[in-house]
Amino acid sequence: MNCYDRRPLSEDHLQLGRALRHMRARRRLSRRELASACGMRRRDLGRLERGRYDPTLELLRQLTASLDASLEILALQLENEQLLAEIGGPRNLLSETTARRQRPRRTITSLSLH
């Protein structure tokens, strides 16, 4: 696999990345902020969140500490990500929620011309 390969290393790496992204988003941290807190490059954090980077245990400890969490909380988040993947994934849940919020489009024929 070269550096231009866009596929995740494995499904486990992808779920780990999603779990970390979710934890980072809940803390309202940017990739840049979290990466600098852990001493890593923003690009590498992005690759990790997309499942294309194999982190060390020490890096995972630094990431969870920077997120005010622990490896146990990361493991629980991973379990949640796996459950979501089994029932159709967060994208499907998000698209259902978004579909309910969308307003009908106004067209010229739907406007009254009184």
HURAJO-V936139 format. One record per pair of residues at least 12 apart in sequence whose C-alpha atoms are under 8 Angstrom apart, sorted by the first residue. I is the first residue (numbers start at 0). J is the second residue. Records with the same first field share a line. If there is no record, write none. Layout:
I->J ; J
This chain:
5->51
6->50 ; 51
7->49 ; 50 ; 51
8->50 ; 51 ; 52 ; 53
9->50
10->50
11->50
12->47 ; 49 ; 50 ; 51 ; 52 ; 53
13->48 ; 49 ; 50 ; 51
14->50 ; 77 ; 80 ; 81
15->48 ; 50 ; 77
16->47 ; 48 ; 49 ; 50
17->48 ; 49 ; 50 ; 80
18->73 ; 76 ; 77 ; 80
19->48 ; 73
20->48
22->66
23->66
26->66
30->44 ; 45
33->62 ; 65 ; 66
36->65
37->58 ; 61 ; 62 ; 65
